[in-house]
Amino acid sequence: MDFGCRGRRDGDILENAPPPVASPASAETISGLITDLNSSEYAVRAKASMQLVQLAEIAEPALLQAQKNQPSLELRRRIDQLAKTIVDLRTKPSEERLRELRAVEILEQIETPEARQLLQTLSHGAAGALLTRRPSSARAPRTRAISR
């Protein structure tokens, strides 16, 4: 995706904005992956860990809930490591993630009806996804201060 703004009009930016985040896994699937973290088979644990990292912030609420359920020591360690990895991914985003976040920032600043509509659409993405949570806070129309 190209979110560059040089020489572009608002409509061009709106056409290239990121789509809403689709939920790649159900709550049941995520719960099953968390259960697999406690498997006696290494391959099952490793596969579950890898999939949970790929789900990142979408799996994070379920991981935090699993921590509260007093898991075994081994499961708690695995959940803690996954949570740390997810936080690291959020604080050091990839180039593509940065482009998406910047596109949302631009939409928030444009403040046209089309931009607000697109932010509304983005807010209906997968629960927990950063691009879903971020636009939710920008739904309300802003009022600009008039400077004299």
N, CA and C atoms as a LAMMPS dump frame, in Angstrom:
ITEM: TIMESTEP
0
ITEM: NUMBER OF ATOMS
444
ITEM: BOX BOUNDS ff ff ff
-5.0000000000000000e+02 5.0000000000000000e+02
-5.0000000000000000e+02 5.0000000000000000e+02
-5.0000000000000000e+02 5.0000000000000000e+02
ITEM: ATOMS id mol type element x y z
1 1 1 N 0.831 -1.18 0
2 1 2 C 0 0 0
3 1 3 C 0.875 1.242 0
4 2 1 N 0.422 2.217 -0.749
5 2 2 C 1.173 3.468 -0.819
6 2 3 C 0.336 4.56 -0.176
7 3 1 N 0.842 5.139 0.911
8 3 2 C 0.121 6.195 1.595
9 3 3 C 0.843 7.532 1.462
10 4 1 N 1.753 7.624 0.509
11 4 2 C 2.473 8.881 0.315
12 4 3 C 1.513 10.003 -0.013
13 5 1 N 1.82 11.199 0.43
14 5 2 C 0.887 12.318 0.276
15 5 3 C 1.396 13.393 -0.675
16 6 1 N 2.637 13.301 -1.142
17 6 2 C 3.184 14.361 -1.984
18 6 3 C 2.341 14.551 -3.235
19 7 1 N 1.813 15.751 -3.405
20 7 2 C 1.062 16.082 -4.614
21 7 3 C -0.273 15.38 -4.724
22 8 1 N -0.771 14.844 -3.64
23 8 2 C -2.029 14.115 -3.711
24 8 3 C -3.164 14.924 -3.115
25 9 1 N -4.347 14.652 -3.606
26 9 2 C -5.545 15.265 -3.057
27 9 3 C -6.13 14.339 -1.995
28 10 1 N -7.062 14.872 -1.189
29 10 2 C -7.695 14.068 -0.141
30 10 3 C -8.283 12.782 -0.703
31 11 1 N -8.94 12.852 -1.851
32 11 2 C -9.563 11.674 -2.45
33 11 3 C -8.566 10.583 -2.764
34 12 1 N -7.368 10.982 -3.217
35 12 2 C -6.335 9.992 -3.512
36 12 3 C -5.918 9.267 -2.245
37 13 1 N -5.781 9.983 -1.155
38 13 2 C -5.383 9.387 0.115
39 13 3 C -6.477 8.441 0.598
40 14 1 N -7.731 8.855 0.46
41 14 2 C -8.844 8.028 0.914
42 14 3 C -8.915 6.719 0.14
43 15 1 N -8.591 6.764 -1.15
44 15 2 C -8.623 5.55 -1.964
45 15 3 C -7.559 4.546 -1.531
46 16 1 N -6.442 5.012 -0.973
47 16 2 C -5.342 4.134 -0.593
48 16 3 C -5.272 3.851 0.897
49 17 1 N -6.295 4.222 1.64
50 17 2 C -6.303 3.988 3.079
51 17 3 C -6.416 2.492 3.36
52 18 1 N -5.933 2.049 4.528
53 18 2 C -5.996 0.623 4.841
54 18 3 C -7.432 0.159 5.03
55 19 1 N -7.712 -1.099 4.687
56 19 2 C -9.061 -1.64 4.918
57 19 3 C -9.236 -1.982 6.393
58 20 1 N -10.479 -2.185 6.856
59 20 2 C -10.678 -2.62 8.242
60 20 3 C -9.953 -3.943 8.476
61 21 1 N -9.474 -4.137 9.682
62 21 2 C -8.755 -5.364 10.018
63 21 3 C -9.768 -6.491 10.157
64 22 1 N -9.596 -7.528 9.362
65 22 2 C -10.464 -8.696 9.455
66 22 3 C -9.953 -9.591 10.574
67 23 1 N -10.862 -10.206 11.288
68 23 2 C -10.455 -11.098 12.37
69 23 3 C -10 -12.416 11.765
70 24 1 N -8.686 -12.723 11.883
71 24 2 C -8.178 -13.94 11.279
72 24 3 C -8.459 -15.189 12.102
73 25 1 N -8.961 -15.021 13.325
74 25 2 C -9.224 -16.179 14.178
75 25 3 C -10.364 -15.864 15.138
76 26 1 N -11.153 -16.872 15.413
77 26 2 C -12.26 -16.705 16.355
78 26 3 C -11.734 -16.784 17.785
79 27 1 N -12.571 -16.39 18.711
80 27 2 C -12.201 -16.471 20.129
81 27 3 C -11.935 -17.925 20.525
82 28 1 N -12.689 -18.843 19.948
83 28 2 C -12.494 -20.264 20.247
84 28 3 C -11.136 -20.747 19.742
85 29 1 N -10.751 -20.279 18.564
86 29 2 C -9.448 -20.657 18.009
87 29 3 C -8.321 -20.135 18.886
88 30 1 N -8.43 -18.881 19.308
89 30 2 C -7.403 -18.283 20.169
90 30 3 C -7.344 -19.024 21.497
91 31 1 N -8.493 -19.354 22.055
92 31 2 C -8.536 -20.111 23.305
93 31 3 C -7.867 -21.475 23.134
94 32 1 N -8.119 -22.108 22.015
95 32 2 C -7.487 -23.404 21.73
96 32 3 C -5.973 -23.281 21.61
97 33 1 N -5.514 -22.197 20.988
98 33 2 C -4.064 -21.979 20.868
99 33 3 C -3.431 -21.765 22.239
100 34 1 N -4.131 -21.051 23.112
101 34 2 C -3.612 -20.845 24.466
102 34 3 C -3.554 -22.176 25.214
103 35 1 N -4.566 -23.01 25.027
104 35 2 C -4.549 -24.347 25.635
105 35 3 C -3.372 -25.156 25.089
106 36 1 N -3.11 -25.018 23.79
107 36 2 C -1.991 -25.746 23.17
108 36 3 C -0.638 -25.319 23.722
109 37 1 N -0.552 -24.117 24.29
110 37 2 C 0.717 -23.68 24.894
111 37 3 C 1.118 -24.575 26.058
112 38 1 N 0.162 -25.291 26.621
113 38 2 C 0.418 -26.17 27.759
114 38 3 C 0.543 -27.636 27.341
115 39 1 N 0.631 -27.876 26.049
116 39 2 C 0.743 -29.244 25.532
117 39 3 C 2.056 -29.879 25.962
118 40 1 N 2.042 -31.192 26.09
119 40 2 C 3.274 -31.91 26.426
120 40 3 C 4.179 -32.073 25.202
121 41 1 N 3.631 -31.8 24.006
122 41 2 C 4.404 -31.923 22.774
123 41 3 C 4.983 -30.57 22.369
124 42 1 N 6.303 -30.552 22.185
125 42 2 C 6.988 -29.301 21.837
126 42 3 C 6.44 -28.707 20.536
127 43 1 N 6.23 -29.532 19.515
128 43 2 C 5.781 -29.032 18.211
129 43 3 C 4.432 -28.315 18.329
130 44 1 N 3.548 -28.845 19.162
131 44 2 C 2.236 -28.228 19.356
132 44 3 C 2.394 -26.872 20.044
133 45 1 N 3.233 -26.825 21.094
134 45 2 C 3.471 -25.56 21.807
135 45 3 C 4.102 -24.52 20.887
136 46 1 N 5.091 -24.949 20.107
137 46 2 C 5.795 -24.023 19.215
138 46 3 C 4.853 -23.463 18.151
139 47 1 N 4.023 -24.321 17.585
140 47 2 C 3.077 -23.876 16.553
141 47 3 C 2.068 -22.893 17.147
142 48 1 N 1.569 -23.191 18.346
143 48 2 C 0.608 -22.295 19.006
144 48 3 C 1.254 -20.95 19.298
145 49 1 N 2.492 -20.965 19.786
146 49 2 C 3.201 -19.709 20.074
147 49 3 C 3.348 -18.871 18.813
148 50 1 N 3.761 -19.503 17.733
149 50 2 C 3.963 -18.798 16.47
150 50 3 C 2.647 -18.176 15.986
151 51 1 N 1.558 -18.927 16.071
152 51 2 C 0.267 -18.415 15.602
153 51 3 C -0.232 -17.273 16.487
154 52 1 N -0.009 -17.379 17.788
155 52 2 C -0.434 -16.311 18.687
156 52 3 C 0.365 -15.03 18.451
157 53 1 N 1.649 -15.158 18.15
158 53 2 C 2.453 -13.972 17.825
159 53 3 C 1.942 -13.334 16.537
160 54 1 N 1.561 -14.147 15.561
161 54 2 C 1.031 -13.608 14.312
162 54 3 C -0.3 -12.879 14.544
163 55 1 N -1.09 -13.359 15.499
164 55 2 C -2.359 -12.704 15.812
165 55 3 C -2.149 -11.439 16.636
166 56 1 N -1.005 -11.35 17.304
167 56 2 C -0.559 -10.18 18.072
168 56 3 C -1.663 -9.57 18.921
169 57 1 N -1.998 -8.297 18.643
170 57 2 C -2.923 -7.583 19.521
171 57 3 C -4.331 -8.172 19.52
172 58 1 N -4.67 -8.962 18.52
173 58 2 C -5.987 -9.61 18.506
174 58 3 C -6.032 -10.707 19.574
175 59 1 N -4.895 -11.382 19.805
176 59 2 C -4.826 -12.44 20.818
177 59 3 C -4.493 -11.903 22.205
178 60 1 N -3.989 -10.677 22.275
179 60 2 C -3.511 -10.132 23.552
180 60 3 C -4.563 -10.144 24.671
181 61 1 N -5.808 -9.713 24.43
182 61 2 C -6.78 -9.754 25.53
183 61 3 C -7.002 -11.169 26.084
184 62 1 N -7.033 -12.16 25.209
185 62 2 C -7.213 -13.548 25.669
186 62 3 C -5.996 -14.018 26.457
187 63 1 N -4.801 -13.612 26.043
188 63 2 C -3.586 -13.975 26.787
189 63 3 C -3.597 -13.333 28.177
190 64 1 N -3.999 -12.086 28.255
191 64 2 C -4.071 -11.404 29.548
192 64 3 C -5.11 -12.061 30.451
193 65 1 N -6.218 -12.488 29.874
194 65 2 C -7.245 -13.185 30.652
195 65 3 C -6.715 -14.533 31.136
196 66 1 N -5.977 -15.225 30.286
197 66 2 C -5.407 -16.522 30.685
198 66 3 C -4.421 -16.356 31.835
199 67 1 N -3.705 -15.25 31.876
200 67 2 C -2.788 -14.979 32.989
201 67 3 C -3.547 -14.864 34.302
202 68 1 N -4.753 -14.308 34.245
203 68 2 C -5.556 -14.105 35.453
204 68 3 C -6.161 -15.412 35.985
205 69 1 N -6.205 -16.447 35.137
206 69 2 C -6.843 -17.709 35.506
207 69 3 C -5.914 -18.658 36.251
208 70 1 N -4.859 -18.151 36.83
209 70 2 C -3.885 -18.918 37.605
210 70 3 C -3.397 -20.171 36.86
211 71 1 N -2.742 -19.961 35.713
212 71 2 C -2.236 -21.105 34.947
213 71 3 C -1.036 -21.745 35.641
214 72 1 N -0.638 -22.901 35.143
215 72 2 C 0.554 -23.557 35.674
216 72 3 C 1.763 -22.649 35.458
217 73 1 N 2.822 -22.916 36.168
218 73 2 C 4.023 -22.088 36.062
219 73 3 C 4.554 -22.051 34.626
220 74 1 N 4.627 -23.212 33.98
221 74 2 C 5.126 -23.267 32.598
222 74 3 C 4.245 -22.464 31.652
223 75 1 N 2.934 -22.604 31.789
224 75 2 C 2.013 -21.864 30.918
225 75 3 C 2.119 -20.372 31.191
226 76 1 N 2.235 -19.998 32.445
227 76 2 C 2.379 -18.583 32.79
228 76 3 C 3.641 -18.006 32.151
229 77 1 N 4.737 -18.752 32.174
230 77 2 C 5.989 -18.289 31.548
231 77 3 C 5.815 -18.101 30.05
232 78 1 N 5.144 -19.04 29.413
233 78 2 C 4.936 -18.926 27.965
234 78 3 C 4.039 -17.735 27.635
235 79 1 N 2.991 -17.559 28.419
236 79 2 C 2.086 -16.42 28.198
237 79 3 C 2.824 -15.108 28.423
238 80 1 N 3.627 -15.043 29.481
239 80 2 C 4.408 -13.825 29.76
240 80 3 C 5.343 -13.501 28.603
241 81 1 N 6.003 -14.526 28.056
242 81 2 C 6.917 -14.311 26.935
243 81 3 C 6.166 -13.825 25.691
244 82 1 N 5.01 -14.422 25.43
245 82 2 C 4.202 -13.993 24.287
246 82 3 C 3.711 -12.554 24.468
247 83 1 N 3.268 -12.221 25.666
248 83 2 C 2.79 -10.858 25.936
249 83 3 C 3.925 -9.859 25.722
250 84 1 N 5.123 -10.201 26.162
251 84 2 C 6.281 -9.326 25.968
252 84 3 C 6.582 -9.164 24.474
253 85 1 N 6.523 -10.236 23.735
254 85 2 C 6.767 -10.188 22.291
255 85 3 C 5.739 -9.292 21.601
256 86 1 N 4.479 -9.411 22.009
257 86 2 C 3.418 -8.592 21.411
258 86 3 C 3.63 -7.116 21.731
259 87 1 N 4.023 -6.816 22.954
260 87 2 C 4.318 -5.423 23.322
261 87 3 C 5.482 -4.907 22.493
262 88 1 N 6.518 -5.74 22.308
263 88 2 C 7.661 -5.339 21.481
264 88 3 C 7.23 -5.046 20.052
265 89 1 N 6.346 -5.875 19.503
266 89 2 C 5.853 -5.646 18.141
267 89 3 C 5.08 -4.336 18.054
268 90 1 N 4.336 -4.014 19.105
269 90 2 C 3.54 -2.782 19.11
270 90 3 C 4.433 -1.549 19.25
271 91 1 N 5.502 -1.656 20.058
272 91 2 C 6.36 -0.494 20.274
273 91 3 C 7.396 -0.318 19.174
274 92 1 N 7.658 -1.372 18.408
275 92 2 C 8.595 -1.295 17.283
276 92 3 C 7.888 -1.813 16.033
277 93 1 N 6.933 -1.033 15.519
278 93 2 C 6.126 -1.52 14.4
279 93 3 C 6.923 -1.652 13.1
280 94 1 N 6.439 -2.552 12.264
281 94 2 C 7.039 -2.747 10.945
282 94 3 C 6.766 -1.522 10.074
283 95 1 N 7.447 -1.45 8.934
284 95 2 C 7.227 -0.327 8.016
285 95 3 C 5.78 -0.286 7.534
286 96 1 N 5.222 -1.453 7.24
287 96 2 C 3.832 -1.489 6.772
288 96 3 C 2.888 -1.006 7.868
289 97 1 N 3.109 -1.431 9.119
290 97 2 C 2.266 -0.988 10.225
291 97 3 C 2.377 0.524 10.414
292 98 1 N 3.611 1.065 10.292
293 98 2 C 3.799 2.51 10.407
294 98 3 C 3.01 3.254 9.331
295 99 1 N 3.033 2.736 8.103
296 99 2 C 2.274 3.368 7.021
297 99 3 C 0.783 3.37 7.339
298 100 1 N 0.286 2.247 7.866
299 100 2 C -1.131 2.169 8.202
300 100 3 C -1.489 3.16 9.311
301 101 1 N -0.662 3.227 10.348
302 101 2 C -0.927 4.152 11.448
303 101 3 C -0.867 5.603 10.976
304 102 1 N 0.081 5.889 10.102
305 102 2 C 0.185 7.252 9.572
306 102 3 C -1.013 7.604 8.69
307 103 1 N -1.515 6.622 7.961
308 103 2 C -2.704 6.867 7.136
309 103 3 C -3.895 7.221 8.018
310 104 1 N -4.029 6.532 9.147
311 104 2 C -5.118 6.838 10.074
312 104 3 C -4.927 8.236 10.659
313 105 1 N -3.697 8.589 10.985
314 105 2 C -3.427 9.942 11.5
315 105 3 C -3.827 10.999 10.475
316 106 1 N -3.512 10.752 9.218
317 106 2 C -3.875 11.694 8.153
318 106 3 C -5.39 11.811 8.059
319 107 1 N -6.078 10.67 8.105
320 107 2 C -7.539 10.699 8.052
321 107 3 C -8.121 11.494 9.213
322 108 1 N -7.529 11.343 10.393
323 108 2 C -7.997 12.095 11.56
324 108 3 C -7.796 13.595 11.368
325 109 1 N -6.747 13.984 10.677
326 109 2 C -6.447 15.397 10.476
327 109 3 C -7.227 16.015 9.322
328 110 1 N -7.57 15.22 8.325
329 110 2 C -8.297 15.741 7.161
330 110 3 C -9.657 16.283 7.585
331 111 1 N -10.367 15.562 8.426
332 111 2 C -11.655 15.966 8.985
333 111 3 C -12.736 16.244 7.951
334 112 1 N -12.679 15.581 6.824
335 112 2 C -13.761 15.702 5.849
336 112 3 C -14.796 14.622 6.157
337 113 1 N -16.009 14.764 5.641
338 113 2 C -17.016 13.704 5.859
339 113 3 C -16.532 12.336 5.347
340 114 1 N -15.824 12.338 4.218
341 114 2 C -15.318 11.076 3.666
342 114 3 C -14.286 10.446 4.598
343 115 1 N -13.404 11.268 5.153
344 115 2 C -12.383 10.756 6.074
345 115 3 C -13.039 10.205 7.336
346 116 1 N -14.038 10.924 7.867
347 116 2 C -14.744 10.441 9.058
348 116 3 C -15.465 9.133 8.768
349 117 1 N -16.041 9.016 7.564
350 117 2 C -16.718 7.772 7.181
351 117 3 C -15.73 6.618 7.122
352 118 1 N -14.562 6.858 6.559
353 118 2 C -13.553 5.806 6.482
354 118 3 C -13.064 5.418 7.872
355 119 1 N -12.889 6.394 8.76
356 119 2 C -12.504 6.089 10.141
357 119 3 C -13.592 5.257 10.823
358 120 1 N -14.838 5.57 10.545
359 120 2 C -15.954 4.792 11.092
360 120 3 C -15.882 3.355 10.586
361 121 1 N -15.594 3.183 9.299
362 121 2 C -15.473 1.847 8.72
363 121 3 C -14.324 1.082 9.374
364 122 1 N -13.176 1.745 9.544
365 122 2 C -12.026 1.102 10.173
366 122 3 C -12.334 0.665 11.603
367 123 1 N -13.163 1.43 12.297
368 123 2 C -13.467 1.115 13.69
369 123 3 C -14.302 -0.156 13.834
370 124 1 N -14.81 -0.682 12.73
371 124 2 C -15.593 -1.919 12.77
372 124 3 C -14.745 -3.148 12.442
373 125 1 N -13.444 -3.006 12.46
374 125 2 C -12.559 -4.142 12.2
375 125 3 C -12.502 -5.089 13.384
376 126 1 N -11.554 -6 13.346
377 126 2 C -11.397 -7.018 14.384
378 126 3 C -11.175 -6.376 15.749
379 127 1 N -11.895 -6.873 16.726
380 127 2 C -11.752 -6.363 18.094
381 127 3 C -10.317 -6.568 18.57
382 128 1 N -9.762 -5.544 19.184
383 128 2 C -8.412 -5.645 19.72
384 128 3 C -7.33 -5.167 18.769
385 129 1 N -7.612 -5.142 17.47
386 129 2 C -6.604 -4.715 16.504
387 129 3 C -6.343 -3.22 16.662
388 130 1 N -5.103 -2.832 16.582
389 130 2 C -4.729 -1.429 16.777
390 130 3 C -5.436 -0.516 15.787
391 131 1 N -5.541 -0.923 14.537
392 131 2 C -6.217 -0.082 13.547
393 131 3 C -7.724 -0.028 13.767
394 132 1 N -8.254 -0.9 14.598
395 132 2 C -9.663 -0.836 14.97
396 132 3 C -9.834 0.071 16.173
397 133 1 N -8.938 -0.056 17.152
398 133 2 C -9.039 0.76 18.367
399 133 3 C -8.715 2.21 18.094
400 134 1 N -7.714 2.487 17.29
401 134 2 C -7.259 3.861 17.038
402 134 3 C -8.358 4.732 16.441
403 135 1 N -9.024 4.299 15.345
404 135 2 C -10.065 5.152 14.78
405 135 3 C -11.274 5.315 15.7
406 136 1 N -11.496 4.389 16.61
407 136 2 C -12.643 4.501 17.507
408 136 3 C -12.573 5.781 18.32
409 137 1 N -11.366 6.199 18.654
410 137 2 C -11.218 7.407 19.453
411 137 3 C -11.359 8.664 18.598
412 138 1 N -11.388 8.507 17.294
413 138 2 C -11.459 9.675 16.411
414 138 3 C -12.835 9.825 15.766
415 139 1 N -13.826 9.079 16.212
416 139 2 C -15.146 9.117 15.58
417 139 3 C -15.843 10.455 15.721
418 140 1 N -15.748 11.047 16.874
419 140 2 C -16.468 12.298 17.116
420 140 3 C -15.867 13.419 16.284
421 141 1 N -16.714 14.189 15.627
422 141 2 C -16.177 15.305 14.85
423 141 3 C -15.484 16.308 15.766
424 142 1 N -14.408 16.857 15.28
425 142 2 C -13.656 17.839 16.058
426 142 3 C -14.099 19.235 15.676
427 143 1 N -13.884 20.152 16.578
428 143 2 C -14.135 21.556 16.252
429 143 3 C -12.804 22.254 16.22
430 144 1 N -12.598 23.037 15.218
431 144 2 C -11.331 23.756 15.079
432 144 3 C -11.423 25.103 15.773
433 145 1 N -10.356 25.453 16.441
434 145 2 C -10.284 26.763 17.068
435 145 3 C -9.978 27.784 15.962
436 146 1 N -10.673 28.888 16.006
437 146 2 C -10.454 29.929 15.022
438 146 3 C -9.378 30.863 15.571
439 147 1 N -8.295 30.974 14.841
440 147 2 C -7.203 31.849 15.295
441 147 3 C -7.338 33.208 14.65
442 148 1 N -7.023 34.214 15.408
443 148 2 C -7.117 35.579 14.873
444 148 3 C -5.775 36.227 14.902
